[in-house]
Amino acid sequence: MISGIIGAIIGGISGFLIGRYFSKLGGMCPLLCNPKISTLYFALLGFLLAYKKL
């Protein structure tokens, strides 16, 4: 569970940075160009990739 939380934090930070810098480029993808959406998406992705339940 701890690894999932850490993965969500790392994913959220990276998603925020990606969204912030891609929004300045004026791209068309709403997933990458909106910092709020990209933060949530990458936090969920980081959680799912880091969380291991056997």
Sequence and secondary structure as in RCSB ss.txt:
>XXXX:A:sequence
MISGIIGAIIGGISGFLIGRYFSKLGGMCPLLCNPKISTLYFALLGFLLAYKKL
>XXXX:A:secstr
 HHHHHHHHHHHHHHHHHHHHHHHHT S HHHH HHHHHHHHHHHHHHHH    
